[in-house]
Amino acid sequence: MFSMERNRRPLIPLFVLGFLLCPFKVDAESQTSYPKALQTFQNHLQSKQREVDQRSGGFRKPGLPFLLTHGHPTRYCVLLFHGLSDSPYFMRDIAESLFQQGYNVVAPLISGNGTKLSDLEKISLSDWRMDETLGMRIASGLGEKVIAGGLSAGGALSVDTARRFPEKVEGLLLFSPALCFQKKTTCLSCWYKGGYVAGKTKDVPIRYQKISNNGVCQLYHLVQELDLAPEKSQYQVPLFAALTEYDDVIKVQWTIDWIEGQNSPDHLILAYAKHPPESELTFPNKDRAIVIPADEICHAQITRKTNEYNNEWNPWFGEMEKALMGFMRKNFYPGKKENKK
């Protein structure tokens, strides 16, 4: 078992040896696609490393893309997308938990993020769609089927990926997904794409200090194109979602209703709710909901168990991790990729 994650497991130069020593047989297609997937990821990583060095002087290296692999294709590979203005760092703790359960996991760096703030002024939705395609190209070589997931804007990208690749994506993992905005003025970001919103107290390597209006505009266009509504059943795959009632970015109740409205064979919603009687969340299907009364936890904190760079981490991460792993075991037995007969 090995990983391409730095400072924790052997690095990519060992991938050929790991593949040759793999103790099981796979079909000819897998024998070519797995090494090709690793090489495609390595090209992506090297490209982003150059960008980070050139655009930030290496400051944003902690936000580089990562890949965790067991040295062979697994039955399912999990493809994780980060949110707007941040980086794969925010998906790392989730990825580690999934990897320990036997899944290969890949988290690309989305265009415009993780390099220099002004880069978000230049990207378009088509750039993000190319990132989705790249992620699927890698993930499809690491697993027979793909489970797509993401945080905030990454949640919207994962839903879009499931829409574009329905024959490959078998499940969705959504963490504070940006599918419906609280502010009706979100569309105004398209009027002045050169501006910025939502400033943080300081700049840190794993996310920008501000959010580009153009980035928000492209996310707005993506959500408009998805054309989601609670009364529309569009995604018939197992679906896990983690939400916080304290979220000031997305409409949490709308998101619950949308999930409940999908014709999913199984879904589970974990919600960090305000303490009774302040909580106003309702769950039509209560046996598929886990409600955890919690103190304030914001939109982007939800996926981090720890965070050495700022205060965006989740004190109740363990509860979410337990629920997610139970959902994965129930719906997606990890296993090795089986031979085709």
C-alpha positions in Angstrom: 0.0 0.0 0.0 1.4 3.4 -0.9 0.3 7.0 -1.4 1.4 9.9 -3.4 0.8 12.1 -0.4 4.1 13.8 0.6 5.8 13.2 4.0 3.5 10.3 4.9 4.1 7.5 2.4 6.4 6.7 -0.5 6.3 9.1 -3.4 5.4 8.5 -7.0 8.7 7.2 -8.4 7.7 3.9 -6.7 4.4 3.5 -8.5 5.8 1.2 -11.3 7.3 -1.2 -8.8 4.1 -1.1 -6.7 2.0 -1.9 -9.7 4.2 -4.8 -10.8 4.1 -6.3 -7.3 0.3 -6.0 -7.0 -0.8 -9.5 -5.8 -3.9 -9.8 -8.0 -4.8 -9.8 -11.7 -6.8 -7.2 -13.5 -8.0 -7.0 -17.1 -5.9 -5.5 -19.9 -7.8 -2.2 -19.8 -7.0 -1.8 -16.1 -3.4 -2.6 -16.6 -3.0 0.4 -19.0 -5.5 2.8 -17.3 -4.1 2.6 -13.8 -0.5 3.6 -14.7 -1.9 6.2 -17.1 -4.1 7.6 -14.3 -1.1 7.9 -12.1 0.9 9.7 -14.8 -2.0 12.0 -15.6 -2.1 13.0 -11.9 1.7 13.4 -11.8 1.4 15.8 -14.8 -1.3 17.7 -13.0 0.7 17.9 -9.8 3.9 19.1 -11.6 1.9 21.7 -13.5 0.4 23.1 -10.3 3.7 23.0 -8.5 5.2 25.2 -11.2 2.2 27.6 -11.0 2.5 27.8 -7.2 6.2 28.5 -7.4 5.7 31.2 -10.1 2.6 32.8 -8.8 3.1 32.6 -5.1 6.8 32.0 -4.6 5.9 28.6 -3.2 3.7 30.1 -0.4 0.7 28.0 -1.4 2.4 24.6 -1.6 0.3 23.2 1.3 -2.7 23.6 -1.0 -1.4 21.4 -3.8 -3.5 18.5 -5.2 -3.0 15.1 -3.7 -3.6 11.4 -4.5 -4.0 8.5 -2.0 -3.7 5.1 -3.6 -3.4 1.5 -2.4 -1.1 0.6 -5.3 -3.9 -0.9 -7.4 -7.3 0.0 -8.7 -10.1 -0.3 -6.1 -13.7 -1.0 -6.8 -14.5 2.7 -6.1 -12.3 5.7 -6.3 -13.4 8.9 -4.6 -13.0 12.2 -6.4 -13.0 15.2 -4.2 -13.4 18.9 -5.2 -12.5 21.8 -2.9 -14.4 25.0 -2.6 -14.0 28.5 -4.1 -10.9 30.4 -3.1 -9.5 27.5 -1.1 -7.6 24.3 -1.9 -7.5 20.5 -1.6 -6.2 21.0 1.9 -9.8 21.3 3.0 -10.6 17.8 1.7 -7.5 16.1 3.2 -9.0 14.8 6.5 -12.0 13.4 4.6 -9.7 11.8 2.1 -7.5 10.2 4.8 -10.6 8.7 6.4 -11.8 7.2 3.1 -8.4 5.9 2.2 -8.1 4.1 5.5 -11.4 2.4 4.7 -9.9 1.0 1.4 -10.8 3.6 -1.2 -8.4 5.3 -3.6 -8.9 9.1 -3.4 -7.9 12.0 -5.6 -8.3 15.7 -5.0 -7.3 18.0 -7.9 -6.6 21.7 -7.6 -9.4 23.7 -9.4 -8.3 26.3 -11.9 -7.9 29.8 -10.5 -7.4 28.6 -6.9 -4.3 27.9 -4.9 -2.0 30.1 -6.9 -2.7 33.9 -6.8 -5.9 35.6 -6.0 -6.0 37.5 -9.3 -6.0 34.2 -11.2 -9.7 33.8 -10.2 -10.4 36.9 -12.3 -9.4 35.0 -15.5 -11.2 31.6 -15.2 -14.5 30.5 -16.7 -16.9 27.7 -16.1 -15.4 25.9 -19.1 -12.1 25.8 -17.2 -13.8 24.1 -14.2 -15.5 21.7 -16.6 -12.0 20.8 -17.9 -11.0 20.2 -14.2 -14.0 17.9 -13.8 -13.0 15.9 -16.9 -9.4 15.7 -15.7 -10.5 14.5 -12.3 -12.7 11.8 -13.9 -9.9 10.7 -16.2 -7.7 10.1 -13.1 -10.4 8.6 -10.9 -11.6 6.3 -13.6 -8.2 4.7 -13.8 -8.0 4.3 -10.0 -11.4 2.6 -9.6 -14.0 0.8 -11.7 -16.6 3.3 -10.5 -16.3 6.9 -9.1 -17.9 8.6 -6.1 -17.8 12.3 -6.5 -17.8 14.7 -3.6 -16.9 18.2 -2.6 -17.1 21.2 -0.3 -19.2 24.3 -1.1 -18.5 25.1 -4.8 -16.8 21.7 -4.9 -20.2 20.2 -4.1 -21.7 21.9 -7.1 -18.8 20.6 -9.2 -19.4 17.1 -8.0 -23.1 17.3 -8.9 -22.2 18.6 -12.3 -19.7 15.8 -12.7 -22.5 13.3 -11.9 -24.7 14.9 -14.5 -22.0 14.8 -17.1 -20.7 11.3 -16.4 -23.8 9.4 -15.2 -22.4 6.0 -16.4 -19.3 6.4 -14.1 -20.4 8.3 -11.0 -22.2 6.0 -8.6 -22.5 8.2 -5.6 -22.3 11.8 -4.2 -20.7 13.1 -1.0 -21.8 16.7 -0.4 -20.3 19.0 2.3 -22.1 22.4 2.6 -22.8 22.2 -1.1 -23.3 25.5 -2.9 -26.5 24.5 -4.8 -28.7 27.4 -3.7 -27.5 30.7 -2.3 -28.9 32.6 0.6 -28.2 36.0 -0.9 -30.4 36.9 -3.9 -27.8 39.4 -4.9 -25.2 36.7 -5.8 -25.9 37.3 -9.5 -24.6 40.9 -9.1 -21.1 39.5 -8.9 -21.3 39.1 -12.7 -21.7 42.9 -13.1 -18.2 43.7 -11.8 -16.0 40.6 -12.2 -12.9 42.5 -11.2 -13.9 43.0 -7.6 -13.6 40.9 -4.4 -15.8 40.0 -1.5 -15.7 38.2 1.8 -12.3 39.2 3.2 -10.5 37.2 5.9 -8.4 38.6 8.6 -5.1 37.3 7.0 -3.8 35.4 4.0 -2.9 31.8 4.6 -1.3 29.2 2.3 -4.4 27.0 2.0 -6.9 29.7 0.9 -7.1 33.2 -0.5 -7.8 36.1 1.8 -10.7 37.2 -0.4 -13.1 35.7 -3.0 -13.1 37.0 -6.5 -16.4 38.3 -7.9 -15.6 36.4 -11.1 -15.3 33.2 -9.2 -18.7 33.8 -7.6 -20.1 34.6 -11.0 -18.9 31.4 -12.6 -20.3 29.4 -9.6 -23.6 31.3 -10.1 -23.7 30.3 -13.8 -22.9 26.6 -12.8 -25.8 26.5 -10.4 -28.1 28.1 -13.0 -27.1 25.5 -15.5 -27.7 22.7 -13.0 -31.3 23.9 -12.7 -32.0 22.1 -9.4 -35.2 22.1 -7.5 -36.6 20.0 -4.7 -39.5 18.8 -6.9 -37.0 17.6 -9.6 -35.7 14.1 -9.1 -32.5 14.2 -11.2 -29.9 12.1 -9.4 -30.6 8.4 -8.7 -27.5 7.5 -6.8 -26.7 7.1 -3.0 -26.1 10.5 -1.5 -24.5 11.7 1.7 -24.6 15.3 2.9 -23.2 17.1 5.8 -24.7 20.5 6.6 -24.6 23.2 9.3 -27.6 25.3 10.3 -25.2 28.2 11.0 -24.3 28.4 7.3 -24.6 31.9 6.0 -23.8 31.0 2.4 -26.3 28.4 1.3 -30.0 27.7 2.0 -29.7 24.7 4.3 -33.4 23.8 4.4 -33.7 24.0 0.6 -30.7 21.7 0.4 -32.4 19.2 2.7 -35.6 19.3 0.7 -33.6 18.9 -2.6 -31.9 15.8 -1.2 -35.1 14.3 0.0 -36.7 15.0 -3.4 -34.1 12.9 -5.3 -35.0 9.4 -6.3 -31.9 8.1 -4.5 -31.8 4.4 -3.5 -30.2 5.6 -0.2 -29.3 8.9 1.3 -28.1 10.2 4.7 -28.1 13.8 5.9 -25.9 14.8 8.9 -26.9 18.2 10.2 -25.1 20.3 12.8 -28.2 22.1 14.2 -28.8 24.9 16.6 -29.6 23.9 20.1 -33.3 23.3 20.8 -35.6 25.2 20.6 -33.7 27.5 18.3 -33.3 25.0 15.5 -35.8 25.4 12.6 -34.6 22.5 10.4 -37.1 19.9 9.4 -36.5 16.4 7.9 -39.3 14.7 6.0 -37.4 11.4 6.2 -36.2 11.4 9.8 -34.8 7.9 9.7 -32.3 9.1 7.1 -31.1 12.1 9.2 -28.6 12.5 12.0 -29.1 15.7 13.9 -26.3 16.9 16.1 -27.0 19.9 18.3 -23.8 22.0 18.1 -22.4 25.4 18.8 -21.7 27.7 15.9 -19.9 26.0 13.0 -19.5 27.9 9.7 -19.8 26.9 6.1 -16.2 26.0 5.4 -15.3 24.4 8.8 -17.2 21.3 8.2 -14.6 19.1 6.5 -11.5 19.8 8.7 -10.6 17.8 11.8 -7.7 20.1 12.5 -6.3 23.2 10.8 -2.9 24.7 11.6 -3.5 27.8 9.5 -6.7 29.3 10.8 -9.8 28.5 12.9 -11.7 26.7 10.2 -12.0 23.3 11.7 -14.8 21.1 12.9 -14.9 20.2 16.7 -17.6 17.6 15.8 -15.7 16.1 12.9 -15.7 12.6 14.6 -19.5 12.4 14.4 -19.5 13.2 10.7 -16.7 10.8 10.0 -18.5 7.9 11.7 -21.7 8.6 9.8 -19.9 8.9 6.5 -17.9 5.7 6.9 -21.1 3.8 7.9 -22.8 5.2 4.8 -19.8 4.2 2.6 -19.7 0.6 4.0 -23.4 0.2 3.4 -23.4 1.4 -0.2 -19.9 1.1 -1.6 -17.9 -1.9 -0.5 -14.4 -0.8 -1.2 -12.7 -4.0 -2.3 -10.3 -4.5 -5.2 -11.4 -4.1 -8.8 -12.8 -7.3 -10.1 -11.7 -9.1 -13.3 -14.3 -8.9 -16.1 -15.3 -12.3 -17.4 
